[in-house]
């Protein structure tokens, strides 16, 4: 199992029906966690990438009624560190 986290921003506040539908996504085999952060207007989904893809997760959120917008980048890879020249 390879666990992947993906975070999406959502636009308007989801309706009660949408929140309940998103909560039911945890019943899908491969979805491990669904977590809302109201202050940042984001939803985080932890899933098994051997079972699902990010595209499928995004479709599931939209079908549940969540107004999903952009994907939030969780980290930015750092530039490789170049070896220092030896002191002379």
DOTI-347343 format. One record per residue: residue in three letters; x, y, z of N, C-alpha, C in turn; residue number from 1. Coordinates in steps of 0.001 Angstrom, whole numbers, plus 500000, padded with zeros to 6 digits. Example, Ala and Ser with C-alpha at 12.3 -4.5 7.8 and 13.67 -1.06 7.14 Angstrom:
REM DOTI-347343
<site><res>ala</res><n_x>513190</n_x><n_y>494310</n_y><n_z>507800</n_z><ca_x>512300</ca_x><ca_y>495500</ca_y><ca_z>507800</ca_z><c_x>513200</c_x><c_y>496700</c_y><c_z>507800</c_z><n>1</n></site>
<site><res>ser</res><n_x>512850</n_x><n_y>497750</n_y><n_z>507080</n_z><ca_x>513670</ca_x><ca_y>498940</ca_y><ca_z>507140</ca_z><c_x>512900</c_x><c_y>500030</c_y><c_z>507870</c_z><n>2</n></site>
END
This chain:
REM DOTI-347343
<site><res>unk</res><n_x>500851</n_x><n_y>498826</n_y><n_z>500000</n_z><ca_x>500000</ca_x><ca_y>500000</ca_y><ca_z>500000</ca_z><c_x>500898</c_x><c_y>501238</c_y><c_z>500000</c_z><n>1</n></site>
<site><res>unk</res><n_x>500569</n_x><n_y>502159</n_y><n_z>499116</n_z><ca_x>501279</ca_x><ca_y>503428</ca_y><ca_z>499053</ca_z><c_x>500288</c_x><c_y>504535</c_y><c_z>499362</c_z><n>2</n></site>
<site><res>unk</res><n_x>500468</n_x><n_y>505182</n_y><n_z>500494</n_z><ca_x>499541</ca_x><ca_y>506219</ca_y><ca_z>500924</ca_z><c_x>499944</c_x><c_y>507565</c_y><c_z>500338</c_z><n>3</n></site>
<site><res>unk</res><n_x>498944</n_x><n_y>508270</n_y><n_z>499810</n_z><ca_x>499148</ca_x><ca_y>509584</ca_y><ca_z>499211</ca_z><c_x>498167</c_x><c_y>510561</c_y><c_z>499845</c_z><n>4</n></site>
<site><res>unk</res><n_x>498642</n_x><n_y>511775</n_y><n_z>500133</n_z><ca_x>497770</ca_x><ca_y>512857</ca_y><ca_z>500599</ca_z><c_x>497590</c_x><c_y>513849</c_y><c_z>499473</c_z><n>5</n></site>
<site><res>unk</res><n_x>496358</n_x><n_y>514295</n_y><n_z>499294</n_z><ca_x>496081</ca_x><ca_y>515349</ca_y><ca_z>498329</ca_z><c_x>495153</c_x><c_y>516348</c_y><c_z>499013</c_z><n>6</n></site>
<site><res>unk</res><n_x>495411</n_x><n_y>517639</n_y><n_z>498779</n_z><ca_x>494613</ca_x><ca_y>518697</ca_y><ca_z>499399</ca_z><c_x>494071</c_x><c_y>519588</c_y><c_z>498291</c_z><n>7</n></site>
<site><res>unk</res><n_x>492765</n_x><n_y>519865</n_y><n_z>498367</n_z><ca_x>492115</ca_x><ca_y>520731</ca_y><ca_z>497390</ca_z><c_x>491438</c_x><c_y>521891</c_y><c_z>498111</c_z><n>8</n></site>
<site><res>unk</res><n_x>491432</n_x><n_y>523039</n_y><n_z>497468</n_z><ca_x>490641</ca_x><ca_y>524174</ca_y><ca_z>497951</ca_z><c_x>489232</c_x><c_y>524035</c_y><c_z>497398</c_z><n>9</n></site>
<site><res>unk</res><n_x>488277</n_x><n_y>524474</n_y><n_z>498186</n_z><ca_x>486902</ca_x><ca_y>524500</ca_y><ca_z>497697</ca_z><c_x>486389</c_x><c_y>525924</c_y><c_z>497765</c_z><n>10</n></site>
<site><res>unk</res><n_x>485441</n_x><n_y>526245</n_y><n_z>496882</n_z><ca_x>484922</ca_x><ca_y>527609</ca_y><ca_z>496791</ca_z><c_x>483933</c_x><c_y>527927</c_y><c_z>497883</c_z><n>11</n></site>
<site><res>unk</res><n_x>482677</n_x><n_y>527741</n_y><n_z>497583</n_z><ca_x>481647</ca_x><ca_y>528075</ca_y><ca_z>498559</ca_z><c_x>481547</c_x><c_y>527016</c_y><c_z>499649</c_z><n>12</n></site>
<site><res>unk</res><n_x>480979</n_x><n_y>527398</n_y><n_z>500756</n_z><ca_x>480803</ca_x><ca_y>526481</ca_y><ca_z>501881</ca_z><c_x>479892</c_x><c_y>525343</c_y><c_z>501436</c_z><n>13</n></site>
<site><res>unk</res><n_x>480319</n_x><n_y>524093</n_y><n_z>501648</n_z><ca_x>479508</ca_x><ca_y>522964</ca_y><ca_z>501189</ca_z><c_x>478214</c_x><c_y>522832</c_y><c_z>501979</c_z><n>14</n></site>
<site><res>unk</res><n_x>477193</n_x><n_y>522345</n_y><n_z>501300</n_z><ca_x>475913</ca_x><ca_y>522111</ca_y><ca_z>501959</ca_z><c_x>476037</c_x><c_y>520904</c_y><c_z>502893</c_z><n>15</n></site>
<site><res>unk</res><n_x>475047</n_x><n_y>520746</n_y><n_z>503733</n_z><ca_x>475051</ca_x><ca_y>519611</ca_y><ca_z>504657</ca_z><c_x>475039</c_x><c_y>518297</c_y><c_z>503888</c_z><n>16</n></site>
<site><res>unk</res><n_x>474275</n_x><n_y>518249</n_y><n_z>502808</n_z><ca_x>474217</ca_x><ca_y>517035</ca_y><ca_z>501989</ca_z><c_x>475577</c_x><c_y>516719</c_y><c_z>501369</c_z><n>17</n></site>
<site><res>unk</res><n_x>476282</n_x><n_y>517743</n_y><n_z>500924</n_z><ca_x>477606</ca_x><ca_y>517540</ca_y><ca_z>500324</ca_z><c_x>478600</c_x><c_y>517043</c_y><c_z>501369</c_z><n>18</n></site>
<site><res>unk</res><n_x>478551</n_x><n_y>517612</n_y><n_z>502572</n_z><ca_x>479460</ca_x><ca_y>517174</ca_y><ca_z>503642</ca_z><c_x>479187</c_x><c_y>515716</c_y><c_z>504006</c_z><n>19</n></site>
<site><res>unk</res><n_x>477933</n_x><n_y>515340</n_y><n_z>504077</n_z><ca_x>477596</ca_x><ca_y>513951</ca_y><ca_z>504388</ca_z><c_x>478051</c_x><c_y>513015</c_y><c_z>503269</c_z><n>20</n></site>
<site><res>unk</res><n_x>477884</n_x><n_y>513446</n_y><n_z>502016</n_z><ca_x>478324</ca_x><ca_y>512631</ca_y><ca_z>500892</ca_z><c_x>479840</c_x><c_y>512481</c_y><c_z>500877</c_z><n>21</n></site>
<site><res>unk</res><n_x>480553</n_x><n_y>513548</n_y><n_z>501192</n_z><ca_x>482015</ca_x><ca_y>513476</ca_y><ca_z>501256</ca_z><c_x>482437</c_x><c_y>512559</c_y><c_z>502406</c_z><n>22</n></site>
<site><res>unk</res><n_x>481747</n_x><n_y>512623</n_y><n_z>503526</n_z><ca_x>482072</ca_x><ca_y>511753</ca_y><ca_z>504667</ca_z><c_x>481883</c_x><c_y>510286</c_y><c_z>504296</c_z><n>23</n></site>
<site><res>unk</res><n_x>480915</n_x><n_y>510009</n_y><n_z>503449</n_z><ca_x>480678</ca_x><ca_y>508621</ca_y><ca_z>503023</ca_z><c_x>481764</c_x><c_y>508105</c_y><c_z>502083</c_z><n>24</n></site>
<site><res>unk</res><n_x>482609</n_x><n_y>508989</n_y><n_z>501566</n_z><ca_x>483705</ca_x><ca_y>508551</ca_y><ca_z>500700</ca_z><c_x>484659</c_x><c_y>507623</c_y><c_z>501446</c_z><n>25</n></site>
<site><res>unk</res><n_x>484698</n_x><n_y>507740</n_y><n_z>502767</n_z><ca_x>485581</ca_x><ca_y>506870</ca_y><ca_z>503556</ca_z><c_x>485188</c_x><c_y>505401</c_y><c_z>503439</c_z><n>26</n></site>
<site><res>unk</res><n_x>483976</n_x><n_y>505146</n_y><n_z>502975</n_z><ca_x>483523</ca_x><ca_y>503767</ca_y><ca_z>502797</ca_z><c_x>484091</c_x><c_y>503145</c_y><c_z>501525</c_z><n>27</n></site>
<site><res>unk</res><n_x>484672</n_x><n_y>503949</n_y><n_z>500651</n_z><ca_x>485251</ca_x><ca_y>503443</ca_y><ca_z>499407</ca_z><c_x>486594</c_x><c_y>502805</c_y><c_z>499719</c_z><n>28</n></site>
<site><res>unk</res><n_x>486778</n_x><n_y>501621</n_y><n_z>499201</n_z><ca_x>488017</ca_x><ca_y>500892</ca_y><ca_z>499447</ca_z><c_x>489176</c_x><c_y>501673</c_y><c_z>498848</c_z><n>29</n></site>
<site><res>unk</res><n_x>490131</n_x><n_y>502049</n_y><n_z>499673</n_z><ca_x>491282</ca_x><ca_y>502822</ca_y><ca_z>499228</ca_z><c_x>491316</c_x><c_y>504218</c_y><c_z>499820</c_z><n>30</n></site>
<site><res>unk</res><n_x>490165</n_x><n_y>504768</n_y><n_z>500218</n_z><ca_x>490120</ca_x><ca_y>506075</ca_y><ca_z>500884</ca_z><c_x>490367</c_x><c_y>505829</c_y><c_z>502367</c_z><n>31</n></site>
<site><res>unk</res><n_x>491409</n_x><n_y>506452</n_y><n_z>502897</n_z><ca_x>491745</ca_x><ca_y>506244</ca_y><ca_z>504310</ca_z><c_x>491245</c_x><c_y>507359</c_y><c_z>505211</c_z><n>32</n></site>
<site><res>unk</res><n_x>491244</n_x><n_y>508594</n_y><n_z>504705</n_z><ca_x>490896</ca_x><ca_y>509737</ca_y><ca_z>505545</ca_z><c_x>490347</c_x><c_y>510856</c_y><c_z>504671</c_z><n>33</n></site>
<site><res>unk</res><n_x>489315</n_x><n_y>511518</n_y><n_z>505149</n_z><ca_x>488796</ca_x><ca_y>512741</ca_y><ca_z>504530</ca_z><c_x>488670</c_x><c_y>513759</c_y><c_z>505646</c_z><n>34</n></site>
<site><res>unk</res><n_x>489314</n_x><n_y>514921</n_y><n_z>505465</n_z><ca_x>489392</ca_x><ca_y>515904</ca_y><ca_z>506545</ca_z><c_x>489168</c_x><c_y>517310</c_y><c_z>505983</c_z><n>35</n></site>
<site><res>unk</res><n_x>488209</n_x><n_y>518032</n_y><n_z>506560</n_z><ca_x>487936</ca_x><ca_y>519414</ca_y><ca_z>506175</ca_z><c_x>488706</c_x><c_y>520379</c_y><c_z>507072</c_z><n>36</n></site>
<site><res>unk</res><n_x>489188</n_x><n_y>521476</n_y><n_z>506514</n_z><ca_x>489765</ca_x><ca_y>522584</ca_y><ca_z>507264</ca_z><c_x>488995</c_x><c_y>523833</c_y><c_z>506838</c_z><n>37</n></site>
<site><res>unk</res><n_x>488031</n_x><n_y>524202</n_y><n_z>507653</n_z><ca_x>487154</ca_x><ca_y>525314</ca_y><ca_z>507302</ca_z><c_x>487888</c_x><c_y>526640</c_y><c_z>507176</c_z><n>38</n></site>
<site><res>unk</res><n_x>488856</n_x><n_y>526903</n_y><n_z>508035</n_z><ca_x>489565</ca_x><ca_y>528187</ca_y><ca_z>508011</ca_z><c_x>490299</c_x><c_y>528399</c_y><c_z>506688</c_z><n>39</n></site>
<site><res>unk</res><n_x>490934</n_x><n_y>527333</n_y><n_z>506170</n_z><ca_x>491659</ca_x><ca_y>527447</ca_y><ca_z>504902</ca_z><c_x>490802</c_x><c_y>527111</c_y><c_z>503700</c_z><n>40</n></site>
<site><res>unk</res><n_x>489571</n_x><n_y>526640</n_y><n_z>503951</n_z><ca_x>488668</ca_x><ca_y>526168</ca_y><ca_z>502900</ca_z><c_x>489337</c_x><c_y>525078</c_y><c_z>502066</c_z><n>41</n></site>
<site><res>unk</res><n_x>489846</n_x><n_y>524064</n_y><n_z>502766</n_z><ca_x>490486</ca_x><ca_y>522950</ca_y><ca_z>502083</ca_z><c_x>489910</c_x><c_y>521628</c_y><c_z>502568</c_z><n>42</n></site>
<site><res>unk</res><n_x>490049</n_x><n_y>520627</n_y><n_z>501724</n_z><ca_x>489702</ca_x><ca_y>519262</ca_y><ca_z>502090</ca_z><c_x>490920</c_x><c_y>518403</c_y><c_z>501764</c_z><n>43</n></site>
<site><res>unk</res><n_x>491296</n_x><n_y>517576</n_y><n_z>502727</n_z><ca_x>492452</ca_x><ca_y>516690</ca_y><ca_z>502571</ca_z><c_x>491954</c_x><c_y>515259</c_y><c_z>502474</c_z><n>44</n></site>
<site><res>unk</res><n_x>492464</n_x><n_y>514548</n_y><n_z>501498</n_z><ca_x>492093</ca_x><ca_y>513141</ca_y><ca_z>501324</ca_z><c_x>493369</c_x><c_y>512318</c_y><c_z>501332</c_z><n>45</n></site>
<site><res>unk</res><n_x>493394</n_x><n_y>511318</n_y><n_z>502180</n_z><ca_x>494494</ca_x><ca_y>510357</ca_y><ca_z>502225</ca_z><c_x>493966</c_x><c_y>509076</c_y><c_z>501593</c_z><n>46</n></site>
<site><res>unk</res><n_x>494687</n_x><n_y>508573</n_y><n_z>500583</n_z><ca_x>494198</ca_x><ca_y>507393</ca_y><ca_z>499883</ca_z><c_x>495344</c_x><c_y>506478</c_y><c_z>499494</c_z><n>47</n></site>
<site><res>unk</res><n_x>494987</n_x><n_y>505258</n_y><n_z>499140</n_z><ca_x>495936</ca_x><ca_y>504244</ca_y><ca_z>498703</ca_z><c_x>496107</c_x><c_y>504377</c_y><c_z>497196</c_z><n>48</n></site>
<site><res>unk</res><n_x>497293</n_x><n_y>504769</n_y><n_z>496768</n_z><ca_x>497508</ca_x><ca_y>505023</ca_y><ca_z>495341</ca_z><c_x>497597</c_x><c_y>503740</c_y><c_z>494514</c_z><n>49</n></site>
<site><res>unk</res><n_x>497638</n_x><n_y>502580</n_y><n_z>495166</n_z><ca_x>497575</ca_x><ca_y>501337</ca_y><ca_z>494405</ca_z><c_x>496142</c_x><c_y>500989</c_y><c_z>494045</c_z><n>50</n></site>
<site><res>unk</res><n_x>495190</n_x><n_y>501681</n_y><n_z>494661</n_z><ca_x>493769</ca_x><ca_y>501443</ca_y><ca_z>494398</ca_z><c_x>493105</c_x><c_y>502589</c_y><c_z>493632</c_z><n>51</n></site>
<site><res>unk</res><n_x>493527</n_x><n_y>503815</n_y><n_z>493917</n_z><ca_x>492888</ca_x><ca_y>505001</ca_y><ca_z>493342</ca_z><c_x>493947</c_x><c_y>505953</c_y><c_z>492805</c_z><n>52</n></site>
<site><res>unk</res><n_x>493503</n_x><n_y>506911</n_y><n_z>491981</n_z><ca_x>494383</ca_x><ca_y>507970</ca_y><ca_z>491487</ca_z><c_x>493837</c_x><c_y>509312</c_y><c_z>491950</c_z><n>53</n></site>
<site><res>unk</res><n_x>494654</n_x><n_y>510363</n_y><n_z>491810</n_z><ca_x>494193</ca_x><ca_y>511708</ca_y><ca_z>492176</ca_z><c_x>493000</c_x><c_y>512127</c_y><c_z>491330</c_z><n>54</n></site>
<site><res>unk</res><n_x>492981</n_x><n_y>511742</n_y><n_z>490079</n_z><ca_x>491867</ca_x><ca_y>512099</ca_y><ca_z>489187</ca_z><c_x>490570</c_x><c_y>511486</c_y><c_z>489698</c_z><n>55</n></site>
<site><res>unk</res><n_x>490622</n_x><n_y>510239</n_y><n_z>490121</n_z><ca_x>489423</ca_x><ca_y>509572</ca_y><ca_z>490642</ca_z><c_x>488971</c_x><c_y>510235</c_y><c_z>491934</c_z><n>56</n></site>
<site><res>unk</res><n_x>489913</n_x><n_y>510556</n_y><n_z>492813</n_z><ca_x>489565</ca_x><ca_y>511227</ca_y><ca_z>494075</ca_z><c_x>488895</c_x><c_y>512568</c_y><c_z>493796</c_z><n>57</n></site>
<site><res>unk</res><n_x>489434</n_x><n_y>513331</n_y><n_z>492854</n_z><ca_x>488844</ca_x><ca_y>514619</ca_y><ca_z>492490</ca_z><c_x>487428</c_x><c_y>514432</c_y><c_z>491956</c_z><n>58</n></site>
<site><res>unk</res><n_x>487225</n_x><n_y>513438</n_y><n_z>491096</n_z><ca_x>485886</ca_x><ca_y>513164</ca_y><ca_z>490572</ca_z><c_x>484914</c_x><c_y>512772</c_y><c_z>491676</c_z><n>59</n></site>
<site><res>unk</res><n_x>485385</n_x><n_y>511972</n_y><n_z>492628</n_z><ca_x>484521</ca_x><ca_y>511563</ca_y><ca_z>493743</ca_z><c_x>484090</c_x><c_y>512766</c_y><c_z>494576</c_z><n>60</n></site>
<site><res>unk</res><n_x>485024</n_x><n_y>513684</n_y><n_z>494834</n_z><ca_x>484685</ca_x><ca_y>514883</ca_y><ca_z>495602</ca_z><c_x>483662</c_x><c_y>515732</c_y><c_z>494861</c_z><n>61</n></site>
<site><res>unk</res><n_x>483856</n_x><n_y>515907</n_y><n_z>493569</n_z><ca_x>482916</ca_x><ca_y>516712</ca_y><ca_z>492781</ca_z><c_x>481547</c_x><c_y>516048</c_y><c_z>492690</c_z><n>62</n></site>
<site><res>unk</res><n_x>481517</n_x><n_y>514741</n_y><n_z>492519</n_z><ca_x>480233</ca_x><ca_y>514026</ca_y><ca_z>492458</ca_z><c_x>479492</c_x><c_y>514080</c_y><c_z>493789</c_z><n>63</n></site>
<site><res>unk</res><n_x>480245</n_x><n_y>514221</n_y><n_z>494870</n_z><ca_x>479621</ca_x><ca_y>514340</ca_y><ca_z>496196</ca_z><c_x>478997</c_x><c_y>515718</c_y><c_z>496392</c_z><n>64</n></site>
<site><res>unk</res><n_x>479317</n_x><n_y>516660</n_y><n_z>495493</n_z><ca_x>478713</ca_x><ca_y>517984</ca_y><ca_z>495585</ca_z><c_x>479642</c_x><c_y>519056</c_y><c_z>496107</c_z><n>65</n></site>
<site><res>unk</res><n_x>480913</n_x><n_y>518748</n_y><n_z>496249</n_z><ca_x>481875</ca_x><ca_y>519727</ca_y><ca_z>496748</ca_z><c_x>482392</c_x><c_y>520564</c_y><c_z>495581</c_z><n>66</n></site>
<site><res>unk</res><n_x>482397</n_x><n_y>521876</n_y><n_z>495767</n_z><ca_x>482861</ca_x><ca_y>522804</ca_y><ca_z>494732</ca_z><c_x>484390</c_x><c_y>522888</c_y><c_z>494806</c_z><n>67</n></site>
<site><res>unk</res><n_x>485052</n_x><n_y>521892</n_y><n_z>494226</n_z><ca_x>486512</ca_x><ca_y>521771</ca_y><ca_z>494327</ca_z><c_x>487167</c_x><c_y>522673</c_y><c_z>493299</c_z><n>68</n></site>
<site><res>unk</res><n_x>488188</n_x><n_y>523390</n_y><n_z>493762</n_z><ca_x>488940</ca_x><ca_y>524266</ca_y><ca_z>492877</ca_z><c_x>490331</c_x><c_y>523729</c_y><c_z>492642</c_z><n>69</n></site>
<site><res>unk</res><n_x>491317</n_x><n_y>524491</n_y><n_z>493063</n_z><ca_x>492708</ca_x><ca_y>524149</ca_y><ca_z>492792</ca_z><c_x>493268</c_x><c_y>523153</c_y><c_z>493789</c_z><n>70</n></site>
<site><res>unk</res><n_x>494298</n_x><n_y>522441</n_y><n_z>493345</n_z><ca_x>495030</ca_x><ca_y>521536</ca_y><ca_z>494217</ca_z><c_x>496066</c_x><c_y>522359</c_y><c_z>494978</c_z><n>71</n></site>
<site><res>unk</res><n_x>496210</n_x><n_y>522091</n_y><n_z>496259</n_z><ca_x>497183</ca_x><ca_y>522777</ca_y><ca_z>497096</ca_z><c_x>498482</c_x><c_y>521984</c_y><c_z>497077</c_z><n>72</n></site>
<site><res>unk</res><n_x>499586</n_x><n_y>522662</n_y><n_z>496783</n_z><ca_x>500890</ca_x><ca_y>522007</ca_y><ca_z>496792</ca_z><c_x>501329</c_x><c_y>521874</c_y><c_z>498241</c_z><n>73</n></site>
<site><res>unk</res><n_x>501588</n_x><n_y>520642</n_y><n_z>498663</n_z><ca_x>501937</ca_x><ca_y>520392</ca_y><ca_z>500052</ca_z><c_x>503394</c_x><c_y>520704</c_y><c_z>500356</c_z><n>74</n></site>
<site><res>unk</res><n_x>504248</n_x><n_y>520592</n_y><n_z>499362</n_z><ca_x>505660</ca_x><ca_y>520943</ca_y><ca_z>499552</ca_z><c_x>506252</c_x><c_y>521270</c_y><c_z>498195</c_z><n>75</n></site>
<site><res>unk</res><n_x>507350</n_x><n_y>521985</n_y><n_z>498218</n_z><ca_x>508064</ca_x><ca_y>522265</ca_y><ca_z>496984</ca_z><c_x>509434</c_x><c_y>521614</c_y><c_z>497091</c_z><n>76</n></site>
<site><res>unk</res><n_x>509797</n_x><n_y>520853</n_y><n_z>496080</n_z><ca_x>511114</ca_x><ca_y>520214</ca_y><ca_z>496152</ca_z><c_x>512215</c_x><c_y>521253</c_y><c_z>496135</c_z><n>77</n></site>
<site><res>unk</res><n_x>513212</n_x><n_y>521037</n_y><n_z>496942</n_z><ca_x>514311</ca_x><ca_y>522001</ca_y><ca_z>497014</ca_z><c_x>515281</c_x><c_y>521751</c_y><c_z>495867</c_z><n>78</n></site>
<site><res>unk</res><n_x>516018</n_x><n_y>522780</n_y><n_z>495542</n_z><ca_x>517016</ca_x><ca_y>522659</ca_y><ca_z>494486</ca_z><c_x>518168</c_x><c_y>521803</c_y><c_z>494986</c_z><n>79</n></site>
<site><res>unk</res><n_x>518781</n_x><n_y>521028</n_y><n_z>494109</n_z><ca_x>519887</ca_x><ca_y>520199</ca_y><ca_z>494570</ca_z><c_x>521056</c_x><c_y>521050</c_y><c_z>495044</c_z><n>80</n></site>
<site><res>unk</res><n_x>521687</n_x><n_y>520584</n_y><n_z>496079</n_z><ca_x>522820</ca_x><ca_y>521309</ca_y><ca_z>496655</ca_z><c_x>524074</c_x><c_y>520921</c_y><c_z>495888</c_z><n>81</n></site>
<site><res>unk</res><n_x>524763</n_x><n_y>521934</n_y><n_z>495387</n_z><ca_x>525989</ca_x><ca_y>521666</ca_y><ca_z>494644</ca_z><c_x>527147</c_x><c_y>521484</c_y><c_z>495624</c_z><n>82</n></site>
<site><res>unk</res><n_x>528031</n_x><n_y>520594</n_y><n_z>495254</n_z><ca_x>529199</ca_x><ca_y>520334</ca_y><ca_z>496109</ca_z><c_x>530124</c_x><c_y>521552</c_y><c_z>496083</c_z><n>83</n></site>
<site><res>unk</res><n_x>530622</n_x><n_y>521911</n_y><n_z>497236</n_z><ca_x>531532</ca_x><ca_y>523060</ca_y><ca_z>497333</ca_z><c_x>532893</c_x><c_y>522688</c_y><c_z>496751</c_z><n>84</n></site>
<site><res>unk</res><n_x>533517</n_x><n_y>523641</n_y><n_z>496132</n_z><ca_x>534858</ca_x><ca_y>523414</ca_y><ca_z>495581</ca_z><c_x>535830</c_x><c_y>523229</c_y><c_z>496731</c_z><n>85</n></site>
<site><res>unk</res><n_x>536803</n_x><n_y>522339</n_y><n_z>496574</n_z><ca_x>537755</ca_x><ca_y>522131</ca_y><ca_z>497670</ca_z><c_x>538602</c_x><c_y>523376</c_y><c_z>497908</c_z><n>86</n></site>
<site><res>unk</res><n_x>538909</n_x><n_y>523626</n_y><n_z>499164</n_z><ca_x>539723</ca_x><ca_y>524806</ca_y><ca_z>499525</ca_z><c_x>541171</c_x><c_y>524599</c_y><c_z>499075</c_z><n>87</n></site>
<site><res>unk</res><n_x>541780</n_x><n_y>525659</n_y><n_z>498603</n_z><ca_x>543174</ca_x><ca_y>525545</ca_y><ca_z>498121</ca_z><c_x>544120</c_x><c_y>526159</c_y><c_z>499087</c_z><n>88</n></site>
END
